[in-house]
Amino acid sequence: MNQKIEHEDYFKLLHKFAMDLLQRSTLEEIFWLIADRSIAQIGFEDCVIYLVDPVKNVLVQKAAHGPKNPIGRVIANPITIPIGEGIVGTVALTGVAERILDTRLDHRYLVDDDYRLSELAVPIMLDGNCIGVIDSEHSEVGFYTQEHEELLTTIAFMVATKISDAMRQEALASTIDELKQTQKKLAVQAKDLTVAKIAAEAANKAKSDFLATISHELRTPMNGVMGMSELMLATSLDVEQSEYMHVVKTSAESLLSIINQVLDFAKIEASALTLYTREFKLDELIHCSINIFKIQGKLLGLDVRCVIDPEIPNVLYGDSDRIRQVLVNLVGNAIKFTEEGYVALSIRNSSTLKANKIRLEFEVTDTGIGLPEDKISTLFEAFTQADMSSTRAYGGTGLGLAISKQLVQLMGGQIWCRNNSPRGSTFFFTIELDRSDEPTNPNSTTTSTQIAKPKNIDQQLAKASQTGRYSVLLAEDSEVNQKLMKALLGKWGIDVKIAKNGVEAVQFWQDPNNQFDLILMDVLMPEMDGMEATLQIRKLEKKRDTRIPIIALTAQVLEGDRKACLNAGMDDYVGKPISRDDLQQIIMKLC
């Protein structure tokens, strides 16, 4: 027999439920409130509250009233129903309530314990999606009324947002717990790596230290790979061997580029990237940047062009390395996505800001595949590429444009792009630079400036040495880098003595039988690092009234590393992988 709900009882029940709901915050409390405080008071024989598991695409029993919860609030074997299966699964799929007067006439009815003759299932809806179902069955035919359906629908409506909030809170709590567990693991690792002292420091400091360590671990073997490749290519190789070594060297350079991009992005995120302003010649910068692409373009059948507005002063002040980085990224991308036609770089004077400042606008145009319109707005975000499919034809980290955007903004400019008709795209960026009074180079649009090569190092060192040979103390713990540096310096006519750590470096320097002209000091070494070894040598030098040049060799390239080396008493700094030209010039400067 149907149990009619009086309107007064209806509203009392809902009011009491609403008041109780305000006091509940967890999913368990909410589900059992529905089962114990509401369904039980209506007089239904049983009720099951299900929650949708979107990962497994099933409904999972969370609470129950009646025979389906025979042992109180402990759900020993929760019922699971696939979405779309049975009456409950259908409600979850359609989001529409179902009131079945006689289950014997409905083929969807699922028998899980005793057969019941009527069923009422209503969805719990949130933002148009079903997140759960309240289901009740009864032994009488036609037991459920329209009032019953309205009541359960109202209850479902009232709990939807509360359930969503509770789910978010549980997800947040789970995430926090995972983060705490990860933090514990990292703390143990930090202790094993003797860096536990930084565990309590600010997040940015911990991140910087971590990146410095990773940089060292990646760059140290890269130094060996790239250096040995160069030395091998300088020997007599047959055609096949030379081809293999060129592949090794090119692959190493590509890997180093990826490492540099990741570290640059990390420095940008930590607001640790600094611009180094110095004087540079615009035509030298542009042509040195573009010439390698002209060669690549010829191999690919592309016309790579470059035009500089002759009205732009040739001598400017800014961070030429970062400008080159942006140019190389944009022109490199243009060539990568262009199969035929041309890639053109043009630079013009956008505006004169003040008497000593100028804004330049750079434009890189290609006749390539163009840009998907729906990707343009996200193109400059980190780890984003126009083609992110598993079958994408173009590689890359997706960091180049994000880094370029940050660099351009640091230089007071903006970066943007557009599609061209009928094909291709154009990337633009502006930067602000300090200008010089030096006259404009009239040939800047056509002339590629040749940078003078340094003199032969062994000849220059021979002039400065009575014996004709220089002696260098190399403090380096990596056997690969020991062999590399010994071979490289040997080619320059330099004798090398190797110390495996900072302790040996200090001992060898103190030995009166050793007469060194220079020390090349690795920074991270066992027993005693390069910083401490340098401090000890500088302290001992005060008693001798002498001073030996010390050059840092380090794979740590984050903000402050150069300053830390100089503060320790070193005279200069060469990052790994070591540039032969940079090392050569520094040695000649100090010797």
Buried (B, 14 or more C-beta within 10 A) or exposed (E): EEBEBEEEEBEEBBEEBEEBBEEBEEBBBBBBBBBBBBBEBBEBBBBBBBBBEEEEEBBBBBBBBBEBBEEEEEBEEBBEBBBBBBBBBBBBBEEEBBBBBEBEEBEBBEEEEEEBBBBBBBBBBBEEEBBBBBBBBBEEBBBBBEBBBBBBBBBBBBBBEBBBEBBEEEEEEEEEEEEEEEEEEEEEEBEEEEBEEEBEEEEEEBBBBBBBBBBBEBBBBBBBBBBBBBBBBEEEBEEEEBEEBEEBBEEBBEBBBBBBBBBBBBBBEBEBBEEEBEEBBBBBBBBBBBEEBBEBBEEBEBEBBBBBBEEBBBBBBBBBEBBBBBBBBBBBBBBBBBEEBBBBBBBEBBEEEEEEBBBBBBBBBBBBBBBEEEEBEEBBEBEBBBEEEEEEEEEBBBBBBBBBBBBBBBBBBEBBBEBBEEBBBBBBBBBBBBBBEEEBBEEBBEEBBEEEEEEEBBEBBBEEBEEEBBBBBBBBBBEBBBBBBBBBBEEBBBBBBBBBBBBBBBEBBEEEEEEBBBBBBBBBBEEBBBBBBBBBBBEEBEEEEEEBBBBBBBBBBBBEBBEBBEEBBBBBBBBBBBBBEEBBBBBBEBB
